[in-house]
Amino acid sequence: MNLDSIMRTGPVIPVMVIDAPEQAVPAARALVTGGIRVLEITLRTPVALGAIEAIMGEVEGAVVGAGTVLDGRQLAQVAKLGCAFAVSPGFTEPLLDAAEGSPCPLLPGATTAAEVMRLLERGHDRQKFFPAEPSGGTAFLAALASPLPEAKFCPTGGIDANNAGRYLALPNVVCVGGAWVVPPAMVREGRFEEITALAREAAALGRDRGKGGKDA
């Protein structure tokens, strides 16, 4: 799957923070059961790489990516694991250089029009808009749609069930990212049936949406 296809698999990519190895597989299964298949496991905890391996090995139907990838070393690590994609909150030129030769497609982050333009120059027409709400939210993304139509986004940061639909209605938004689908407290407490219910609600956001945009 290319990055565009991965992003179009569902309307929401859950941002997962796994604190303990035993949480990973049940949380991922709960999401997939609820209809959310594309999962971003952030590299924010010491167990993240192990969690990625466990989910890829044990959760059928999951499309597993790594989040909070900050440099070429981490990108190489997650590519070696076989991650379907990698996500960064921003970008550096060395990270973009590393992405050019990587089998793991990178979804780099941008916050300004200049950053969006630079990523387009480097061949990244699928981008993360982060942090979405503090950086202008739907109004900012709507303003980018006309001058930079080739850029398509996965906004993340401050997005929840209340405002996700407004982002998804924009022509330059392919999907959204957020932790509200898999709250860390629910994961820690083993409330996996509740996570499945949240995933079902999130998956329903994609019904009857248009599929505009070009393939990556």
C-alpha positions as CSV (number, residue, x, y, z in Angstrom):
1,M,0.0,0.0,0.0
2,N,1.2,3.5,-0.8
3,L,0.8,6.3,1.7
4,D,-2.3,7.7,0.1
5,S,-4.0,4.3,0.2
6,I,-3.1,3.8,3.8
7,M,-4.5,7.2,4.7
8,R,-7.7,6.4,2.8
9,T,-8.3,3.1,4.6
10,G,-10.3,4.9,7.3
11,P,-11.3,8.4,8.5
12,V,-9.2,8.2,11.7
13,I,-5.7,7.1,12.5
14,P,-5.6,6.5,16.3
15,V,-2.4,7.8,18.0
16,M,-1.5,5.0,20.4
17,V,0.8,5.4,23.4
18,I,1.7,2.0,24.9
19,D,3.2,2.0,28.4
20,A,3.3,-1.8,29.0
21,P,3.9,-4.6,26.5
22,E,0.8,-6.5,27.6
23,Q,-1.4,-3.6,26.6
24,A,-0.4,-3.5,22.9
25,V,-2.2,-6.5,21.3
26,P,-5.5,-6.1,23.2
27,A,-5.7,-2.4,22.5
28,A,-4.9,-3.0,18.8
29,R,-7.5,-5.8,18.5
30,A,-10.1,-3.6,20.1
31,L,-9.5,-0.9,17.5
32,V,-9.6,-3.4,14.5
33,T,-12.7,-5.0,15.9
34,G,-14.3,-1.6,15.9
35,G,-13.4,-1.0,12.2
36,I,-10.2,1.1,12.6
37,R,-7.3,-0.8,10.9
38,V,-4.6,1.8,10.5
39,L,-2.7,2.2,13.8
40,E,0.0,4.7,14.7
41,I,2.1,3.5,17.7
42,T,4.2,6.4,18.9
43,L,7.8,6.0,19.8
44,R,7.3,7.8,23.1
45,T,7.8,4.9,25.5
46,P,10.6,2.3,26.0
47,V,8.2,-0.5,24.9
48,A,7.0,1.0,21.7
49,L,9.2,-1.0,19.3
50,G,8.2,-4.2,21.0
51,A,4.6,-3.2,20.9
52,I,4.8,-2.6,17.1
53,E,6.4,-6.1,16.6
54,A,3.7,-7.7,18.8
55,I,0.8,-6.0,17.0
56,M,2.2,-6.8,13.5
57,G,2.6,-10.5,14.5
58,E,-0.7,-11.0,16.3
59,V,-3.4,-8.6,15.2
60,E,-4.8,-9.7,11.8
61,G,-5.9,-6.9,9.6
62,A,-3.9,-4.2,11.3
63,V,-1.9,-1.8,9.2
64,V,0.8,-0.7,11.6
65,G,2.8,2.4,11.5
66,A,5.2,4.2,13.9
67,G,4.7,7.8,15.2
68,T,7.0,10.4,16.7
69,V,9.7,9.4,14.3
70,L,12.3,12.2,14.7
71,D,15.4,11.2,12.7
72,G,16.9,8.8,10.2
73,R,18.0,6.3,12.8
74,Q,14.5,5.8,14.1
75,L,13.1,5.7,10.5
76,A,15.6,2.9,9.8
77,Q,14.5,1.1,12.9
78,V,10.8,1.0,12.1
79,A,11.5,0.2,8.5
80,K,13.5,-2.8,9.6
81,L,10.5,-3.9,11.7
82,G,8.4,-3.8,8.6
83,C,6.2,-0.8,9.5
84,A,3.7,0.2,6.8
85,F,4.4,3.9,7.4
86,A,6.1,6.4,9.7
87,V,4.8,9.7,11.0
88,S,6.8,12.7,12.2
89,P,5.5,15.8,14.0
90,G,7.7,17.9,11.8
91,F,10.7,17.5,9.5
92,T,14.4,18.1,9.2
93,E,16.4,17.9,6.0
94,P,18.3,14.9,7.2
95,L,15.1,13.1,8.0
96,L,13.8,13.8,4.5
97,D,17.1,12.6,3.1
98,A,16.7,9.3,5.0
99,A,13.1,9.0,3.8
100,E,14.2,9.1,0.1
101,G,15.9,5.7,0.4
102,S,13.5,4.1,2.9
103,P,11.0,1.3,2.1
104,C,8.8,2.8,4.9
105,P,6.9,5.8,3.6
106,L,7.1,8.9,5.8
107,L,4.2,11.2,6.7
108,P,6.1,14.4,7.7
109,G,4.5,17.2,9.7
110,A,4.0,20.8,8.6
111,T,2.5,23.9,10.4
112,T,3.1,26.8,7.9
113,A,2.6,27.4,4.2
114,A,6.3,27.6,3.8
115,E,6.8,24.2,5.4
116,V,4.1,22.7,3.2
117,M,5.8,24.1,0.1
118,R,9.2,22.7,1.2
119,L,7.7,19.3,1.7
120,L,6.1,19.4,-1.7
121,E,9.5,20.3,-3.2
122,R,10.9,17.2,-1.6
123,G,8.1,15.0,-3.0
124,H,5.8,14.7,0.0
125,D,2.3,15.6,-1.1
126,R,0.8,13.7,1.8
127,Q,1.5,15.5,5.1
128,K,0.6,15.7,8.7
129,F,-0.8,19.0,9.9
130,F,0.4,19.3,13.5
131,P,-0.5,20.6,16.0
132,A,-3.8,21.2,14.2
133,E,-6.0,23.2,16.6
134,P,-3.3,25.5,18.0
135,S,-2.0,26.2,14.5
136,G,-5.2,27.5,12.9
137,G,-7.4,24.4,12.6
138,T,-9.9,24.1,9.8
139,A,-9.7,27.7,8.9
140,F,-6.0,27.4,8.1
141,L,-6.3,24.2,6.1
142,A,-9.2,25.6,4.1
143,A,-7.1,28.6,3.2
144,L,-4.4,26.3,1.9
145,A,-6.7,24.3,-0.4
146,S,-6.8,26.7,-3.3
147,P,-3.1,27.8,-3.5
148,L,-1.7,24.4,-2.6
149,P,-4.2,21.9,-3.9
150,E,-1.7,19.0,-4.3
151,A,-1.1,18.9,-0.6
152,K,-3.4,16.5,1.3
153,F,-3.3,16.3,5.1
154,C,-3.8,14.2,8.1
155,P,-4.4,16.9,10.8
156,T,-3.5,15.8,14.3
157,G,-3.5,17.7,17.6
158,G,-6.5,18.8,19.5
159,I,-8.9,16.7,17.4
160,D,-11.7,14.7,18.9
161,A,-15.1,13.3,18.2
162,N,-16.6,16.8,18.4
163,N,-14.5,18.5,15.7
164,A,-13.2,15.6,13.6
165,G,-16.1,15.9,11.2
166,R,-15.3,19.5,10.4
167,Y,-11.8,18.5,9.4
168,L,-13.0,15.6,7.3
169,A,-15.3,17.8,5.3
170,L,-12.4,19.8,3.9
171,P,-11.3,18.9,0.4
172,N,-7.6,18.7,1.3
173,V,-8.1,16.4,4.4
174,V,-7.8,12.7,3.8
175,C,-8.1,11.5,7.4
176,V,-7.5,12.8,10.9
177,G,-5.3,11.5,13.7
178,G,-6.0,11.6,17.4
179,A,-5.8,9.8,20.7
180,W,-9.4,10.2,21.6
181,V,-10.2,6.8,20.0
182,V,-7.7,5.0,22.3
183,P,-7.4,7.0,25.5
184,P,-4.3,6.0,27.5
185,A,-6.3,5.7,30.6
186,M,-8.6,3.1,29.0
187,V,-5.6,1.2,27.7
188,R,-4.0,1.1,31.1
189,E,-7.2,0.0,32.8
190,G,-8.0,-2.7,30.2
191,R,-11.3,-1.1,29.1
192,F,-11.0,-2.6,25.6
193,E,-14.7,-3.0,25.0
194,E,-15.0,0.8,25.4
195,I,-12.2,1.3,23.0
196,T,-14.0,-0.8,20.4
197,A,-17.1,1.3,20.9
198,L,-15.1,4.5,20.3
199,A,-13.5,2.9,17.2
200,R,-16.9,2.1,15.8
201,E,-18.0,5.7,16.2
202,A,-14.8,6.9,14.6
203,A,-15.1,4.6,11.7
204,A,-18.6,5.8,11.0
205,L,-17.2,9.3,10.4
206,G,-16.0,8.1,7.0
207,R,-19.4,7.1,5.7
208,D,-20.6,8.9,2.5
209,R,-17.4,11.0,2.3
210,G,-16.0,11.9,-1.1
211,K,-12.7,10.4,-2.2
212,G,-11.1,13.3,-4.0
213,G,-7.4,13.7,-4.5
214,K,-4.8,11.9,-6.5
215,D,-2.8,8.9,-5.5
216,A,0.6,9.5,-3.8
